[in-house]
Amino acid sequence: MRVVILCGLPGVGKLTVAKGLARLGDYRVFHNHLVFDAVEALFSFDSAAFVEMRERLWIELLSRAASERIGNVIFTIAGDRALRSNFPKRLASMLSRLGVGVCWIELVCNIEDLEERITSTDRSRFGKVTSVESFRQLNAAGAFPRLILPPGASTVDTSGLSSEESVAAVNAQVNRANHAT
């Protein structure tokens, strides 16, 4: 089993790339908002219960997927102020102990592309940030700290790339990681 973890700022294209990769290969998409939204329905963001439950559910669901051998998974995640800084390391360690191949890829793009992507109507489906002004305010307030990624993580810059080109660039990186392991 392989887990591809796509991380990066809101609007960088994590879910778009994940869906594209799933169409190219045998992957299930586990979008971070599936758990985020469920936990936030009961617990306020930044509360101890929210922080603990969100991380525990992500880990338990990915662990169970590994033990059930459901196949390859793409997990999307964005850093936020409620995510504990050691989460990526804990997740990587847990998956490795289960014999799962992990490929961490940080997606980045220039601010102009990011702000254009933020306004996409597709983003409202998951209650994501859809306003450039809101994004700017949250970003200036430190709401989206960069994740401290485990060793071996790579970065793909999607600046100026179409969705299809971004998927191809990430797919190439995943294939390189597959051949390295």
N, C-alpha and C positions, 0 to 999 in steps of 0.2 A: 504494500500500500504506500502511496505517496500523498503527502499533503503539501500543496502549494499555498503559501501564505502571501497574500498581496496586501501591502500596507501603504499608507500615505495619507496626505491631507484629504479632507472632504473635497469631492469634486475632481480628484485627480484621475478618476476612471477605473477604480478598483472593480466595481460591480460590472461595468461594461466589459472590461477585459476578462473577468471571471466567466461571464456568460459566453463570450467569444471562445475562450479556451475550452469550455464545456462542449461547445458545438464541434470543435476540432478533435477532441479526444474523449476518453472515457472518464469524465470528472463529474462529481456532484458539486453544486455550488452551495456553500454555507456562508451566507451573507451575515455580517456581524449584527445588522439591525434586526434580524429575526429574534435574537436573544435580547438585544438592547431594548427594543420596544416592549417586549413582554415584561422584562424586569422593571422598566420605567413606569409601566401601568400600575404597579403596586408600590414602588419605592422611589422616593425623590432622588434625582441625579445628585451625585456627590455624597449621598448618605452612606453610612457604613454597610447597610444591608444591600444597597444597590451595587456597590463596589464588589462586595464578597459574592453575591449571587450571580452577577454577570460573569465574573471570571470563573466561578465554580461551574456554571452551566456550560460555558465555552469548553472548558477542560473536560468535563464529564461527557459531553456530547461527542467531542473528538476522540476521547478515550474509548468510548463505547463503539463508535464507528470503526476504530482500529481493531478492537477485540472481536467485533462481528464480521470483520473483513468485508466491509461494504464496497470497497473499491477506492479509487482515488478521489480526493476532495480538494476543492479550492476554498480557502477561508479568507474572507476579507476583513480587515481591521484598520481602524484609524486611531491614532493616539489622541487621547483627551485627558483632561485634568483629573478624571476619576480613575483612570487606568494606572495601576501600580507599575512603577518603572521596571520591576523585575518580572512582569508578566511574560514578555517574549522569551526570556531565558527559561522561566518555569515551563512554559508551553513546549518549547523546543526540547527540553530535558525529558519531559513526560513522554512526548511522542517518540523520541529516540529510544527510551527504555522499552517502549512497546514494539520496537523494530520498524517504525515508520520512517520512510525517507522524507525529509523535510527540505523544501526549497523556499527560502524567504526572499521575496522580491519587493523592494520599496519602489513605488511608482512616484515620479516627480514630474513636474512640468512648470513652465514659466507662469508668472502671475497673471498675465493677460489671458492665456489659455484657461487657466484655473478659474478665473472670474467668469469667463464665457460659459464654461461647463457648469458652474454653480447654478446658473439660471435655467438649466434644462428642466423641462416639465416632468421628465421621468423621475427626477429626484424627489418630488413631492409624495410619491407613493409610499415611501418609508419614513416620512416626516423628517427628511434631511434638510440641511441648510439650503435654501433656494434663493436667498437674497444676497447680492454682492455686499451691500452695506452691513448686513448682519454678519456675514463671513469676516469682513474687515474688522468689525468691532470685536468679535470673538477672538480672532487671530491676534489682534493687538493686545487683548487682555490675557494672552497666553493659554487660551482654551485648547489649543492643538499642539502640545509638545511633541517633538520628534521622538519616535520610539528608539530605544537603545536595542539595536538588533543583535542577534547572536552572530558569532563568527561564521563566515561563509555567505552571509546575506549579500545580495547584489542590488543594484539600482538600475532602473530603466527609465530614461527620460522620454516622455511622450509628447514633449513640446512640438507643436506643429504637425503632429501625426493624426491621421484619421483613426477612427475606432479600429478598422481592419488592420492598419499599419501598427497600431499599438498592440493588438492581439498577436500579430506576427512577431513583433520584437520580444514580447514576453514569452511566447512559445519557443522562440529560439533560445532564450535564456534558460527556460525549463529543460529543454533538450540538452543543453550544455551541462546543466547540473545533473541530469539523469546519466549522462555518459561519464561524469566525474566520480559517481558513486558506484 
